[in-house]
Amino acid sequence: MEIVRIHTEEAIKQRGEVFTPTALVNEMLDKLKNCGCKVFTNKNQTVLDNSCGNGQFLFHVLERRLANGISHRDALDTIYGIELDQKNAEECRQRLLMGSSDPELKDIVNHHIICADALNPRHKGWNKVGYMWELPIENNFFEWAAAKPPKMGWKDYRKKRLAARR
Ligand SMILES: C[S@@+](CC[C@H](N)C(=O)[O-])C[C@H]1O[C@@H](n2cnc3c(N)ncnc32)[C@H](O)[C@@H]1O
């Protein structure tokens, strides 16, 4: 189901808030699959959207995992998102729960979908879980990262993240 969101001018200007349409998300995920990416069939592969909005990428990765027979719990266990806006982060959590009220699933999404600034380790959103969940970057913890903060390429993001850890 396509969630249509009217983005306010302020949200677009301040946070670059424009969500990727479902058709485009699916086109990109199909390309990943065609490149041999196993993220939809291997529950152990971790996925991060560091500016996840309302979870367009994460939700469609989850859907594909479920379609491949991975349980909801296992599928969620390796899906992570960061989002600056509280309302978007909560919408993302709800989408990933898919109507479930299972407390275990709620715990996972509350821990994995963080309302914080992805580029600022001192942002209060990181207080509970630690910046980027305190996992060493050297471990290549996230096998797949979708999207990016607005006006920033992957290299800038990685540079900032490395700098923040020094
Ligand atoms: C272009 S939208 C993309 C959302 C989603 N990835 C998608 O493709 O539909 C960018 C999102 O990043 C969020 N954002 C902007 N700067 C951020 C930051 N520094 N840390 C975390 N989220 C950020 C915005 O609030 C917005 O929801």
The ligand as a Gaussian input file, in Angstrom:
#p B3LYP/6-31G(d) Opt

LIG

0 1
 C       14.906000      12.414000       1.611000
 S       14.061000      11.806000       3.089000
 C       14.306000      10.070000       2.790000
 C       13.494000       9.181000       3.679000
 C       13.585000       7.681000       3.343000
 N       14.951000       7.218000       3.377000
 C       13.019000       7.419000       1.982000
 O       13.812000       7.139000       1.066000
 O       11.794000       7.493000       1.833000
 C       15.310000      12.187000       4.314000
 C       14.868000      11.931000       5.755000
 O       16.038000      12.092000       6.571000
 C       15.706000      12.743000       7.763000
 N       16.963000      13.384000       8.175000
 C       17.528000      14.525000       7.699000
 N       18.721000      14.754000       8.288000
 C       18.908000      13.722000       9.143000
 C       19.962000      13.402000      10.074000
 N       21.021000      14.189000      10.197000
 N       19.846000      12.290000      10.811000
 C       18.746000      11.483000      10.690000
 N       17.725000      11.739000       9.850000
 C       17.807000      12.839000       9.089000
 C       14.570000      13.678000       7.380000
 O       13.746000      14.005000       8.489000
 C       13.832000      12.865000       6.312000
 O       12.770000      12.131000       6.864000

